[in-house]
C-alpha cells in the first residue's frame, strides 16, 4: 500500500477491515469477537453484519484483497517502468516494502490464518500469489543472468521472506525510522538478487542501487 493510498479517506468497510486485521493479528482469529471489532470502529457488533456476513468473510476479504492489490500494483509498476529492467525491479521492491512496512498485520494473518479460509478462497489466494511471483521472476531474469527459472523463483521467494519478516523485527519503536528501514530492506533485496546471480561481493552496484538510498515516500 502506498503512502498516498494510506492517507486517502477510508470507507466504513475499510475501517472495519483495518481494525479486524489488527485485532486478528494481535489475538488470533478465534480470540476476537464481532462486538470487539464493532467497538473498535464505533458501531455495534450486529451493525457489522450490514457490511460483512461474519468474521470469516472479513478474513477472506483481507487475505484475498491484499493478494489482488499486490498483483495489481506489481503489474502497474511493470507497465510504467519504461525500458529499464533495473528501474522496474526497483519499483517492484519499493512497492512490496510499502506493503511490508504498512500492512504488517496482514503478513501475520497470512502466516497464521490462511488455512481457515474456505477452499475456494484459499486457492484464489494461492493463484494470485503464483502470478505475483512469476511477475517478479520475469523481471529478475532480465536484470540478473540467473541460469534457470527455478533459481530465479527461489531467489524471489527468499526476498519475499526477507521483506515479509517485518512483523518479527521487534516493536516499531525499536526499529530504525521508516525511511531508514525502507532503504535497508531495499539494499538487502538488491543484494540478495545479486548474490543469487553469483555476483562478487563488493562488486559494482546494481543499476538500481543508487535509487535505494532515497526511496520516494518511504
N, C-alpha and C positions, 0 to 999 in steps of 0.2 A: 504494500500500500504506500503510495507516495505521500509526501507531506501535504501536497495540495488536496489530495483526497481526504487525508486525516483532518484537515481544517475545515472541510466543507460541512454545511449544516447537515445533520443526520435526521432521518425519519424516526418515528417511534419504533418501528420494526427494527431498524438498525441499532437503536439504543438497547432494545431488548436483547438482540443477538450479542452485542458487545458485553453487556453485563452477564449474560448467560455464559459466554466463553470465559470470562474472568472467574466466575464462581465455579464453573465446572473444573477449570484448571486448578483452582485453589483447593477444592474439597472433593473432587471426584463427581462424576455424573450422578451417582446414586446418593451422594451426600448433600445434594441441593434440591430444595422443593420449589414448586412453581410459585408459591407465596413469596419466597425469598427473592426470586428473580423479579417478581412484580414490585416488591418493596424497593428494590434497587433502582427502578425506573419510575417510581411514584404512582403505580397503579395497583389495583387489587389483583391477587393471583388469578381469580376467574376472568378478569379482564384480559389476561394474556391470550385466552382462547379465541378472542376476536382476531388475533394475529397469527397464532400457531395452534395446531391441533394438540400439541403437548411437547414435553421435553425431547422426545425422540425426533420430532420434526425440527426443533431448534438445532439439535446436534447434526442432523443431516444437512440442513441448510448451511451451517457453519463449515463443515468439512467439504461438502461438495462445492460450496460457494468459493472457498479460498483456492481450491484446485482449479476452478474455472477462471478465477481472476489472475492467478499466476500464469496460466497458459495464455490467456488473452493478452496480458501485459507483455509476456515474452514474445508473442507474435508481433505485437505492435513495435517493440524495440527492434526486432529483426527487420521489419518493414521500413522503419525510419532510420536505420543505421547507415545508410549510404553505401559506398563502395568499399569501406574498410572493415574487414572481419574483426580486427582488433578493437575498433570502436563498438561494434556490435557486442562482442564479448564483454567489454567494459560495461555497456548498458545493461546486459543481462545480469551481470554480477551486482551492479548498483540496485537494480530492481529487486533482486532476491534479498539483498542486505536490508532494504527498506522493510520488506516483509519480516525478516528475521529479528529486526530490532523493534518494530512497531506492533507486531502481532504474535508476541511470544506465547500468549495463552493458546492460540490455535496450534502451535507446534506441540505443546503439551497435550492438547486434546487429541491430536492425530496419533501421537505415540501411545496414549492410554486408551482411547475410546473408539478407535476406528472399527474394531471388531463388533461394537454394539450396533452399528448401522445395519439396516436390513440388507440382504444380499445384493439387491439391485443397486442401491446407493453405494455400497462398498465397491462393487465392480465399476461403477461410474467413476468413483474417485481414482481407482487404480488405472483406468483407461486414460483419464486426464493427466495423471502423473506420468504415465509412459510417454504420452505425446510431448509433455513438457521436457522430459529427459532427452528425447530424440531431437527436439529443437536445439538444445544445448550441444548435443553430440555433433550435429552438423556444423555448428559454428566453431566449436573447439577444434575440429579436424581441419577447418580452413585456416586456423591460426597456428596450430602446432602439428608437426608431421608425425602424429601418432601412428604406429604401424597397423593398427586394426580398429574397427568399430568397437569391439569388445573392450579394448584397453581405454578408448576414449569414454565409453559408457561407464566403466569402472571409475575413471577419474571424475566424471560428473557426479556420480553418486557419492564419492568421497568428499567432493567440495560441498555438496548439499549437506552432508553430515557435519562438516566444519561450520558452515554458515548457520545451520539449524541448531547448533549447540548453545545458542544464546540463553535459553531458559535455564541452563545448567552452569552458567558462569558466575553465579553469586547474585547477591542483591544488586539492583540497579545502581544504588549509591556507591557500591564498592567497585564499580567498573569505571573505565575512562569515560569522558564525555561522549556524547553521541557522535560528534564529528570525528573524534579520535578513534572511537570504536569502529565506525564505518570504514575509516581509512585502513585500520589494522586488518579488518576482515577482507577488505578488497585486496590488499597486498598479499595476504595469506592465500587467497583463492588463486590469484595470478601465479604465485609461486608454486602452488600445488599442481596447476596445469603444466607449468614449465618443467617441474620435476618428473611428472608422468611422461613427458616427451623426451626425457633424458638430457635436458639442457644443463650445462655445467653450473654448479653453484657459484654465484658471484659473477656470472657472465653478464652480457649486455641485457638491460631490462627489456621486458616485452614492450611492444609499441604502445600498449595502453597503460603501462605502469605509471607514467607521469601524470595521467589523469587521476589515479587513485589518491594522490595526495590532496586533492581538493574535490571530493565527491559533492556535486551540487546538492544543496539542501540537506546534507547529512549531518 
